[in-house]
């Protein structure tokens, strides 16, 4: 966090004010002390670093068995509904 803050040329007081937290809380985080998740999110938002949470996004994955079941249910052939030919009726 400290590296990012300094790269943006901002003081602890500026980031803390923008994040709505105390400067002490930001100092605690920079010194690798525990802070609340809410404080962490506020600090990341102030540093414009919320994209770091994208690694935690959940993506739905289909199991290979479910994929095989879905593939089995897919249509394999198409039929033109208008080309249905009736067979001639016989006297039999």
Number of C-alpha atoms within 10 A of each C-alpha: 17 15 9 13 17 11 9 10 10 13 13 19 15 14 21 20 14 14 20 13 17 14 16 12 19 23 16 12 17 15 11 10 10 11 12 10 9 10 18 19 15 20 25 19 15 18 17 11 14 14 9 9 10 8 7 7 7 7 6 6 8 9 9 9 9 11 11 11 11 10 11 10 8 8 7 7 5 6 7 6 7 6 7 8 7 6 6 6 6 5 4 3
